Amino acid sequence: MGIPYSPARNRVLDEKFGSALDNPEIFTPEVIYVINDVARTVDDDAFDDWELMILFGGDCLSKVYKIEDTSWTSAIQFVAFAGPHPFPAYKKVRGLCSFVDIKDGGKVEPSILLFNTATTSGDEYFEIIIHELKHAYYKFRHPNTKNLEMKYDLLNKPMFIYGENLLNMSPEEVIEKYKTNRYWTSGCIIRNLVYVCSKTELTAYAETVNIEIARFAREGKSIDELKRDSKYVSHFLLLANMFRQIDADVKSNPEFLKTLDEMCKKWYGKSFKYIWEMSRKSLNKQLANIRKSIGLYY
């Protein structure tokens, strides 16, 4: 189940942008055990020792794992929803680090929600939980960090985070949408960039793409297949391609720039220039992480 604990692997990567899975201070043997146990529980439908609770108006199951020998966390709570997703607009989201409690002494106790457990495999959850625990670890390292947030109710208007769900679209589909309505599509790209390139998501997604690259290599798939068929690597490559396209069009069209600037100020209270430069730096870090991971596994 999952990925075996191997602290020697992946040293080439800067932990700041990836490789925490193999950092013994973060993903310790007991934390890896917990992740594997949750994944096994999901696969075997073995929730006998989980407690029934009601959350968001629906039944769910909860279990708290005590962590004793790890420097950054003292307990991890998991809440599993087997039935309908409590947030229909998020129906494709399988995991969420919903809350991180900072205890005396600085250790954190995250709560991780697992959705659609009846139709999601343990292996999928292994990767999802790694991503969500990176959020918790980031909170441990940066307890006072605040990310750029939309000026909207994100829970009730989640499409303002993602715009069109670009993760479910091919590069050709996105480019075609950009040709027919570049203002709307650019708004989707900007919202998606701000989300995946935020400080905490940058770190968490670095781990996710590293795991994805390792899996594609382990399955004997080519780099071309990775770029075309992967969920996350291909998405960051798409964002990089669209970033270059929008960047070129903004420089040649003052009206286009003005519209995007108005969008950014309305949504984030920041100029397009500020948002764009922040996204450029974060996206470049993620692309560097992808290149390093490809060099490590291929």
Buried (B, 14 or more C-beta within 10 A) or exposed (E): BBBEBEBEBBEEBEBEBBBBBBBEEBBBEBBBEBBBBBBBBBBEEEBEEBEEEEEEEEEBBBBBBEBEEBEBBBBBBBBBBBEEBBBEBBEEBBBBBBBBBEEEEEBBBBBBBBBBBEEBEBBBBBBBBBBBBBBBBBBBEEEEEEEBEBEBEEEEEBEBBBBBEBBEBEBEEBBEBBEEEBEEBBBBBBBBBBBBBBBBBBBBBBBBBBBBBBBBBEEEBEBEEBBBEBEBBBBBBBBBEBBEBBEEBBEEEEEBBEBBBEBBBEBBEBBBEBBBEBBBEBBEBBBBBBEBBBEBBE
